[in-house]
Amino acid sequence: MINTFHTSYNPPPVPPRAGYSKPRPAGNTSLVKFLSVMLLLLMILTFGGFLYLFQKLNMQLQDSYHEDISLQRLQDCADSSMGEDSMTECGKLMETYKAVIAKVSQANEKLSKLTGGPHFTGPAAHMTALTEHKDKTSDFLKTSSLLWDEEHSLLQDVRLSNERDKLTIQYPGIYLIYSQVTFSKNPPSSSLKQSIRSTVPKKQQGKELLKSFCSLNPNPPNLCTASLAGVFHLEKDQQIYVTVTNTSLVNRDSCSFGLFKLR
């Protein structure tokens, strides 16, 4: 019988033969995987870099903020109208700052030793007497205090007064003070004396810290040197100076005065 049935559908595919495998389309599968991995690493590194920069900037802002707060707190501590509790807190804050400063000083000293630089970084002064050549107004002879030549002296964190006779302490602490005065003339009716004196802030009267004496033979004339040295606790803005019996009896070429902070 002839089949006269017709349909619009396609006939079913022929089943594959045994042992037959369909060929895969050609492609760059390994290259695609490599590019995918590199893109992923690039994204991770980019994200990590942005995160690191954000954290670093945040820490800098926090340090700046804490520094401003600390400076403001120190400024508030300088206000004398604060209460007792606030002053106690200020004392603790100052102790912390002192500890930090001490560690920084120790580190600087170790670094100086390693690099061969100067080991001492604290307040210090070594003064030489003002010579007659520079003393054009004869101020040296108008007072019992010795005058010092700032240009040929050492001044480190210590201030010389405008009158050039007193050293003003900037940082309180324990100091070694010394002086040496040479006399070339003998007074007719008094002994040769030198003394180291001090004036405390808000007090007008000076205090004698050290004194020494010497004598000269009238014939033949010679020189006499008096030396002093001592350790004292000095306050901020306290002034130290040297006085003699008569400045006209002093040999200016052999006079010195100095101090340095022990701790």
C-alpha positions as CSV (number, residue, x, y, z in Angstrom):
1,M,0.0,0.0,0.0
2,I,1.3,3.4,-0.9
3,N,1.6,5.8,2.1
4,T,0.0,9.1,1.2
5,F,0.4,10.7,4.7
6,H,2.5,13.9,4.6
7,T,3.8,16.0,7.5
8,S,5.6,19.3,7.8
9,Y,8.0,18.1,10.6
10,N,11.5,17.0,9.9
11,P,12.4,13.4,10.3
12,P,14.2,12.4,13.5
13,P,18.0,12.4,13.4
14,V,19.9,9.3,12.7
15,P,21.3,7.8,15.9
16,P,25.2,7.9,16.0
17,R,27.1,4.9,15.2
18,A,29.0,3.0,17.8
19,G,32.5,4.5,18.5
20,Y,31.6,7.8,16.9
21,S,32.4,11.1,18.9
22,K,31.2,14.5,17.8
23,P,34.1,16.8,17.0
24,R,34.5,19.8,19.5
25,P,34.6,23.3,18.1
26,A,38.1,24.8,18.0
27,G,38.7,27.4,20.7
28,N,41.3,29.0,23.2
29,T,40.1,27.5,26.4
30,S,43.5,27.7,28.3
31,L,44.0,31.3,27.2
32,V,40.6,32.3,28.5
33,K,41.3,30.7,31.8
34,F,44.7,32.4,32.1
35,L,43.1,35.8,31.3
36,S,40.4,35.2,33.8
37,V,42.9,34.5,36.6
38,M,45.0,37.5,35.8
39,L,41.9,39.7,35.8
40,L,40.9,38.4,39.2
41,L,44.4,39.0,40.6
42,L,44.3,42.5,39.2
43,M,41.0,43.2,40.9
44,I,42.3,41.9,44.2
45,L,45.5,44.0,44.1
46,T,43.5,47.1,43.1
47,F,41.1,46.6,46.0
48,G,43.9,45.9,48.4
49,G,45.8,49.0,47.3
50,F,42.7,51.2,47.8
51,L,42.1,49.6,51.3
52,Y,45.7,50.2,52.3
53,L,45.7,53.9,51.3
54,F,42.4,54.4,53.0
55,Q,43.7,52.9,56.3
56,K,46.9,55.0,56.1
57,L,45.0,58.2,55.5
58,N,42.6,57.4,58.3
59,M,45.5,56.8,60.7
60,Q,47.2,60.1,59.7
61,L,43.9,61.9,60.3
62,Q,43.5,60.3,63.7
63,D,47.1,61.1,64.7
64,S,46.6,64.7,63.7
65,Y,43.3,64.8,65.6
66,H,44.9,63.4,68.8
67,E,47.9,65.8,68.4
68,D,45.5,68.8,68.2
69,I,43.6,67.5,71.2
70,S,46.8,67.0,73.2
71,L,48.1,70.5,72.4
72,Q,44.7,72.0,73.3
73,R,44.8,70.0,76.6
74,L,48.3,71.4,77.4
75,Q,47.1,74.9,76.6
76,D,44.2,74.3,79.0
77,C,46.6,73.1,81.6
78,A,48.4,76.5,81.5
79,D,45.2,78.1,82.6
80,S,45.5,78.8,86.3
81,S,41.7,78.9,86.9
82,M,41.4,75.1,86.4
83,G,40.1,72.9,89.3
84,E,42.1,70.5,91.4
85,D,40.9,67.4,89.4
86,S,41.9,69.0,86.1
87,M,45.3,69.9,87.5
88,T,45.8,66.3,88.6
89,E,45.0,65.1,85.1
90,C,47.4,67.7,83.7
91,G,50.1,66.3,86.0
92,K,49.6,62.8,84.6
93,L,49.7,64.3,81.1
94,M,53.0,66.0,81.8
95,E,54.5,62.8,83.2
96,T,53.6,61.0,80.0
97,Y,55.2,63.8,77.9
98,K,58.4,63.7,80.1
99,A,58.6,59.9,79.6
100,V,58.3,60.3,75.8
101,I,60.8,63.1,75.7
102,A,63.3,61.0,77.8
103,K,63.0,58.1,75.3
104,V,63.5,60.5,72.3
105,S,66.6,62.0,74.0
106,Q,68.0,58.5,74.6
107,A,67.4,57.5,71.0
108,N,69.0,60.8,69.8
109,E,72.0,60.1,72.0
110,K,72.4,56.6,70.7
111,L,72.1,57.8,67.1
112,S,74.7,60.5,67.7
113,K,77.1,57.9,69.1
114,L,76.6,55.7,66.0
115,T,77.0,58.5,63.6
116,G,79.9,60.1,65.4
117,G,78.0,63.3,66.2
118,P,77.9,65.3,69.5
119,H,76.6,63.2,72.4
120,F,75.3,66.1,74.6
121,T,72.1,67.7,73.4
122,G,70.8,69.4,76.7
123,P,71.0,73.0,77.8
124,A,74.5,74.3,78.2
125,A,76.5,77.5,78.3
126,H,80.2,78.4,78.4
127,M,80.8,82.2,78.5
128,T,84.0,84.2,77.9
129,A,84.4,87.7,79.4
130,L,83.7,90.8,77.2
131,T,87.0,92.2,76.1
132,E,88.0,95.8,76.4
133,H,88.0,96.1,72.6
134,K,84.3,95.3,72.5
135,D,83.4,97.2,75.7
136,K,83.2,100.6,74.0
137,T,80.8,102.1,76.5
138,S,82.8,100.9,79.6
139,D,79.7,99.0,80.9
140,F,82.1,96.5,82.3
141,L,83.3,98.9,84.9
142,K,79.8,100.3,85.9
143,T,78.6,97.2,87.7
144,S,79.9,94.5,90.0
145,S,78.6,91.7,87.6
146,L,80.9,90.4,84.9
147,L,79.8,90.9,81.3
148,W,80.0,88.1,78.7
149,D,80.8,88.0,75.0
150,E,77.9,86.2,73.3
151,E,79.7,86.0,69.9
152,H,82.6,84.0,71.4
153,S,80.6,81.9,73.8
154,L,78.5,78.7,73.7
155,L,74.8,79.1,74.3
156,Q,72.5,76.1,73.9
157,D,68.9,76.4,75.2
158,V,70.1,79.1,77.6
159,R,69.4,82.8,77.1
160,L,71.8,85.7,77.8
161,S,70.2,88.9,79.2
162,N,70.2,92.2,77.3
163,E,72.7,93.5,79.8
164,R,75.0,90.6,78.9
165,D,75.5,89.6,82.6
166,K,72.9,87.0,83.4
167,L,72.1,83.5,82.1
168,T,68.4,82.7,82.1
169,I,67.3,79.1,82.5
170,Q,64.8,77.8,79.9
171,Y,64.4,74.2,81.2
172,P,64.2,73.4,84.9
173,G,66.4,70.6,86.3
174,I,69.6,69.9,88.1
175,Y,72.6,71.9,86.7
176,L,76.3,72.0,87.3
177,I,77.4,75.6,87.5
178,Y,81.1,76.8,87.4
179,S,83.1,80.0,87.1
180,Q,86.7,81.1,87.0
181,V,87.9,84.7,87.6
182,T,91.5,85.9,87.4
183,F,92.5,89.1,89.2
184,S,95.5,91.2,88.1
185,K,95.3,93.9,90.8
186,N,95.0,94.0,94.5
187,P,92.4,96.2,96.3
188,P,93.8,98.5,98.9
189,S,91.4,97.7,101.7
190,S,89.4,94.6,100.8
191,S,89.9,91.0,99.7
192,L,89.5,89.6,96.2
193,K,86.2,87.8,96.0
194,Q,84.0,86.3,93.3
195,S,80.6,84.8,93.8
196,I,77.9,83.1,91.8
197,R,74.5,84.6,92.5
198,S,70.9,83.8,91.4
199,T,67.6,85.6,91.2
200,V,64.4,83.5,91.3
201,P,61.4,84.6,89.2
202,K,59.0,87.1,90.9
203,K,61.7,87.9,93.6
204,Q,63.9,91.0,93.3
205,Q,66.6,90.1,95.8
206,G,69.5,87.9,94.6
207,K,70.8,84.9,96.5
208,E,74.5,83.9,96.8
209,L,75.0,80.3,95.7
210,L,78.9,80.0,95.8
211,K,81.8,82.3,96.7
212,S,85.6,82.1,96.7
213,F,88.6,84.3,97.6
214,C,92.2,84.9,96.6
215,S,95.0,87.3,97.4
216,L,97.9,88.9,95.5
217,N,101.3,89.9,96.7
218,P,101.8,93.6,96.1
219,N,105.5,93.2,95.1
220,P,106.0,91.9,92.5
221,P,102.5,92.1,90.9
222,N,101.1,88.8,89.7
223,L,97.8,87.0,88.9
224,C,95.4,85.3,91.2
225,T,92.6,82.9,90.0
226,A,89.5,82.0,92.0
227,S,87.4,79.0,90.8
228,L,83.9,77.8,91.8
229,A,81.7,74.8,90.9
230,G,78.5,73.4,92.3
231,V,75.4,71.4,91.6
232,F,72.0,73.1,92.0
233,H,68.3,72.6,91.1
234,L,67.3,75.6,88.9
235,E,63.8,76.7,88.0
236,K,62.5,78.0,84.7
237,D,63.4,81.7,84.2
238,Q,65.8,81.6,87.1
239,Q,68.9,83.8,86.4
240,I,72.5,83.1,87.2
241,Y,75.3,85.6,87.2
242,V,78.9,86.2,88.6
243,T,79.9,89.2,90.7
244,V,83.3,90.3,91.9
245,T,84.7,92.8,94.4
246,N,85.6,95.3,91.7
247,T,85.5,94.7,87.9
248,S,88.5,97.0,87.3
249,L,90.7,94.4,89.1
250,V,89.8,91.6,86.8
251,N,91.9,90.2,84.0
252,R,89.3,89.7,81.3
253,D,91.4,87.3,79.2
254,S,91.1,84.6,81.9
255,C,87.5,84.7,83.0
256,S,84.9,82.1,82.2
257,F,81.4,81.1,83.4
258,G,79.1,78.3,82.4
259,L,76.6,75.6,83.3
260,F,75.0,72.4,81.8
261,K,72.0,70.4,82.7
262,L,72.7,67.0,84.4
263,R,69.1,65.8,84.3
